[in-house]
């Protein structure tokens, strides 16, 4: 698992390796796929995108649809592996620690570009795109807050404080307005579903929100000399052409769409000011254009089932509900102006998080395993069982 987490962090290209391994393992060991909304939904989504690519005679869309296939592999691996709270917490800590390294890379990147006379450069670290980088560090801030709220060790708390500041700094350096708004919304959602609203937690939450807002406002003024409102208006305004072009594309092929990378192939014909783009910069429009009503319906089905599982674990109150709700809100709000699911690293994070959600909701997560050897042994058995 450590190696898989590292692969996800390294780059968008290596992030698909765990998924490829998951598919290989299913084929080689003949392990059964758990028949649930996540795996079946992803399989249907893959087939829909693949068929759309074939119908549109698009080689790049056929190739692009295989990203969904790797998500199926990630889903299967995650559902098999995350069957104890210890495994979940260990994976979260590892993810946060490795992300800290990419945070440092991003800060160094910013310093280098300032020295080169380009102070307005937006960092992308190992994530390939400033907006996706912002969404990643925003998600890591949520994980850091979650671990901090559930930590009683003083030394560990100090470390988490440092990591929290590091992640916030990196998010600000991406200057991603979408990620900034999505994070604030996610923190609000986290607080909303938190039933144990202790004074300490409330103070941490309020201080974090105020710090992020003030830092973002200061950074925008110092670098771009514009207000946050103007930045938000620009962020939305620059996408209008893409959105209207995407609607035109959908209306022409409403049933199966243009293929997974239809906007990359045909966008120039509809998005006159932006040319070809990988996706429609909106989650709903992306699915409507790429796979038509069929793909969009499958996506909505998965989201509704995710909401149902969140509601279920909220009612019985599992403390993971706060983090899992916040991570899903992050995708939803960011999805107004982007499509993070088309970024392999964020896609893997989304699938893994909701695989954990499924396991918790269906009583597949134990308190802990007895010893590391038993943990490894159980993992191997689980990979070829069920």
Phi, psi and omega in degrees: 000322179303317180294320180296318178298319178299318179299321180294320183289324190302310182191164177298333183284319179282344182296338181277349184300314178303321179293319178297318178297320179300316178294318179299318182295320178297317181292315186286314184269353181057038177289144180281142177278130177296125185274088178222175185300330184286307182290315180294319178299317179293322177298315178296321179295318177299312181297323179296311179296319180297313180296321178297319178297320179293314180300321181274002180053045183247111181294319183290329177287324175298315179295318181296330181295339181287349172298321178296325178298320178293328176295326176298317178299318178297318180299315181294314178300314184295318180293329179281324188274314187278073181245011174216151180295329179298316179296318180297310182296319179297319179294321178296317179295317179297316179300317180293317181295317179290326177294332177298324178295318178290333175295316177297319177302317179296320179294317177297319178303315180297316180299316180299316181290329175295316178299325180281002178085023179235070184291343181272002180300133177262128185289152174227354175048237180256016188251359168082344185202132183303321181291319178291325177297318178298318179295323179294309181294328174299318178295322179292328176297318178297319179294319179297318178297318180299313180294324180294318180297332184253021181246132179249356181274126184295317181296316179295324179296318178297319178298317180293325175299316179297314180296324179296314178296320180297314181293319178297318179300316181292320177300315181297324181288343175283339182053033180273106180296320180299316180292323179298311180294320180297321180295313179300320178295321181292319177296320176298318178294320177303311182293326182295320183269353178287114181277331181265074184278077178287156181302318181299315181295319179298317180296314179300315181297312182295315179298318179298313180298313180298317181298315181296316181297311181297318180295319180294316179298315180297317182295317180298319181291319185286328184265311186254351180056036177229159180280164179296322179300317178295323179295318178296317179298319178295318181300317179284317183300324181290348183255353182304317181299319180294316182295313180294322176296321179294322178297319176300315180298316181298317182295334178283326180225074188285335187280306184242358176070199187253001184104162185305326181240038181298322180290331177290326184273324187237002184303325182300335181281344185235330184253080193297328183269345184245344181070208181281134177230155183294322180215181188272008180055036172194130185301311182298313180296324180300314180290323179294319180285319185285317184231008177069195181300326182297309180295320180297321179294320178295317179299315179297321178300314179298315182296320179294322178291324176298314178300320179297318179292321177298318179296322181295314181283341174290319182296319178270357180049086167261134188295345177288345183300326181297310181294313183295324175295314181298318180295323178289322176296323178304315180292319182295310183290316176299328182292349175292328183236003183205179174223086184295340180290345176275354175263115187310318183295314179288327177297316178298317179299316180298314181293316180297317180298319182279342170290320175298317178303314180299315181298316180295314183298328183256018174067029181264001182253122178270167178298313180193169174256152180270086174094153184291322181297318179294326179298312180295317180298315179297322180298314180297320179294319182294330182292337181244003178258196179051000000 
